[in-house]
Amino acid sequence: MYNHFNVLRAETTINDPIGFRVYRTKENDPEGKKDWRVLRRSVADLHRRAQVSASTNERYLTALTDAKETKTVKELIAKANELPIMIDLSHCGDRTRAEATALSRAPVCTHSNSAGLRPNGRNTEDTTTLALAVKGGVIGVCGLPQSLSDHTPTLDDFLDHVDHLVKLVGIERVGLGVDYVEAYQDQTTVEAPPSVVMWRTRRPDIFGPLSAFGRQTYPIGIESVIKLPNLTQGLIDRGYRSADIAAILGGNWLRAFHKFCG
């Protein structure tokens, strides 16, 4: 069920952190003892949540090396279908994304553009987008340069992907997933995580070269989140109504979360 180098990533929303415990080290414990601890609801716990995600991914990927992949993934999706979560298929290739969409109760692509406009291993084929939409999923248009065009992308390229997806599956199935990491640009040095090193080394055509991590530019006209009002204006200029713009800018994602996650 896997394409070459493709991994199915399941992303969850924790609605009740008080009831969710993680096996971690207590802060400031010189002995480094681990215990099951509550994941509290606060900004201070964001780093713990990142640690939980990284640890979970590592254990799951390790398990895949000792398991039959197709059966394991099918069982994973079947279990996810019983839970109030959505399966994000943004980091998959064509076959994985298509098969997982067929199996999943709640498939979404938080940041993946149209392969019909910009074919590369990261963007979503129109047939899969249609199947995802039938199940109530949403696809978020991504601002990463390699996912938009062969040349230096602009706001118009971003809007072209919005237009294409809207014509394909309707306003209600299209959202934003710009995937900006601007904070890296303010740092003197940037150390790429191991997963970034792996993917940018293996597939620079999709993710960009490793040297560009944390230093890449974004589409001209929306180079920063502070320029996203230009995106709103661009939607207006292309004839989108106020209600449709509100849906694309966030309303569609909120509806999907309520539908699938409660």
N, C-alpha and C positions, 0 to 999 in steps of 0.2 A: 504493500500500500504506500510505500515511500518512493519518491523519486531520488535520484542521486543527490546526496548531500541535503535532502529535505527533512525537516523535523516538524511534526505536528505539535503546535504549542497551544495548550489549554490555559486560558486566563479566566480567573474567577473574581467575582465581587463578593466581599465578605460583608453581609448585611448586619451581622451581630458579632463584632470582634470580641465581646466579653465571653462568648461561648466558644471561642476559637483559641486553642492552646498550641504552643509551639515548644519544641525541645531545644532549649538554648541556655547559654551561660548567663548567670546573673551578673549584672553590671558591677564593676569594681570588686569582683571576687578574685583575690590573688590565687586561689587554688584552681580556678577555672572549672568548677563543678557545674554540670548541666542538670536541668530539671524541667518538667513541664510547666510553662508559665503562660499567663494570660497575655494576649496581644491587645493592649489597650487602644482606645479610640482617641488618638491625638497625633498632632504633627510630629511630635518627638519620636513616635513609633514608626515613622516612614522608613527609617533605615533598617529596622527590624523586619519590616514587610519585604524589603528588597532582599534581605538575607534569607528569609523564608523562601522567596521565589527562586533565588539562585540555588539554594540547597535542594529544593524540590526538583528543579530541572536537572541538576546534576545526578540525583539518585534515579530519576526516571530514565535519563539517557544511558546511565550505566546499566540499568535493568534491561534496556532494549538490546544490549549486546549479547545477552544470555537468553533472549526470548524470541519466539517467532513473531515477527513484526506485525503481520496482518492480524493475527488473532489478538495480540496485545492491544493494538490501536482500536480494533473493533470493540473490545471489552471496555477500553477507556471511554470511548464515545458513548457506549450503552450506559455506563455508569453516569457520565455527565448528563445524559438525557433525563436521568432521575432527579437531578439537582437543579436548583435555581441559578444556573450559570450559562454563559454564552461561550462558545468555542471560537476563538479568534484564529482565522486561517491566513492571516497576512503573511506569515513567514514560511509559506509552503509553496511548492511548485504546482504545476498544472494538475498532474494526476492526483496528488495527495489532496489538493483543495477540492477537486471535483468529487472524489470518493468520500471524503469527510463530509462534504455538504450533503450528499445523498443520505448519509447515515445519521447526521446530527439533527436534533430537535431545534437547536438555536445557533445556526452558523452565521458568523459575521466576518467581515474583513475591515478591521479598524483603520488600516492605512495601506491601501493597494489600489492602483489605478487601472485603466482599461488596457488590456493587451491588444485590443483592436486598434487603438491609437498608437501605442508604444509597446511593441512586443519585447518583453524580456522575461526572465524567469521569475520575476517578483510580481508582475502585474497579473490581473485576473482575466481569464478568457470570458467572452461574452456569454457562452453557454452556461458557465458556472455561476456567473453573476445572476443570470435569469433564474437558475435553480435556487440560489440563495434567497433571492427576492420572494419567490413563491412561498418560502417558509417564514417570511417576515423578517429576514435579516437585512442588515444595512451595510453598505460599503462606504468607507471614508476616503475621500480623495486626498492623496499624499503629496507633500511638497518637496520630496527628495528629488534632486535634479535628474538622476538616472531613470527615475520612474515616469518622468514627464515627457522628455524629448531627447533627440540626439544632439541638439545644440544647447546653448545656454538658455534655460527655460525662462519664460516670462509669465506674468499674470494671465495673459491670454492663453498660454499653453495649459495652465491650471484650469481655467474656465472651459477650455475645450473638452477636458476630461469630465468636468461637471456636466456639460451639455450632452456629451455622448451617453453618459450613464443615466441621466434623466430621461433621455429619449428611449433608452433601452428598457429601463425598469420603473420609471416614474419618479416623481419628486420624493415620495414618501420613503424610498429605499436608498437615498443618497445623503451622505453627511460629510463631515470634515475629519481628517486624520492626518494633519500636516506633518507630524513627526519631527518637529524642530527641536534641536538641542543647542540653543544659542548660548547657554551659560558657559559651554566649553570655550567659546571664542574669547571670553574675558580672562581665561587662565593663561599664565605664562607658558606652562607646559601641559600637555594633555597625554595621559596614559590610557590607551585603549584597553578595555576589558578583553579577556581571552577570547570570548565569543566573537567580538568585533574583529580581532586580529585574524581569526580563522576565516570568517566569511569574506572579509575584504581582501584577504590573500587568495582565497579560492575563486571568488566571483566578483572581481572589481567592476565587471560590466553591469552588475545589478546594484551593488552597494557603494561603488566608488573605490578608489585606491586607499590603502591604509594611511598614506600620508595626508589624505584629505580629512580624516576623521577629526571632528571638532573644529575644523577650519573651513569646511565647505560653505559655499554661499547658497542662498535659496532663490526662488524665482524673482526676477526683477519686477519690482512693483509691490511684492510682499516678502521682502528680504528679512523681515522681522515680524514678530507678533504685534508690535506696535503699529505696523502698517496693514494689519488685517482689515481695517475699515476700507482700504482700497479694494479688497475682495468683495465686500458688501456693495460698494459702488459699482464694481464690475458686474455683479449679478443684476443690479438695477439697470445698468446700461444694456444688458442683454435681454431685458424684458421680463425678468422674473418679478412676480408679485410679492408684496410684503410678507404675506403668509407663507409663501413658498421659500422665501429667503430665510425666514425664522426657522422653518423646518430644516433646511440644509445646515444652518449654522449651529444647530443643537437640538431642535425639537424632535427630529427623527431618532436621534440616539436616546433621548429621554424616553420616548415611546417604546423603543426596543428594550431598554432596561426594565421598564415597568412590565412589559409583556413577558419577558423571559426570566427576570430575576425577582419580580414582585415589588 
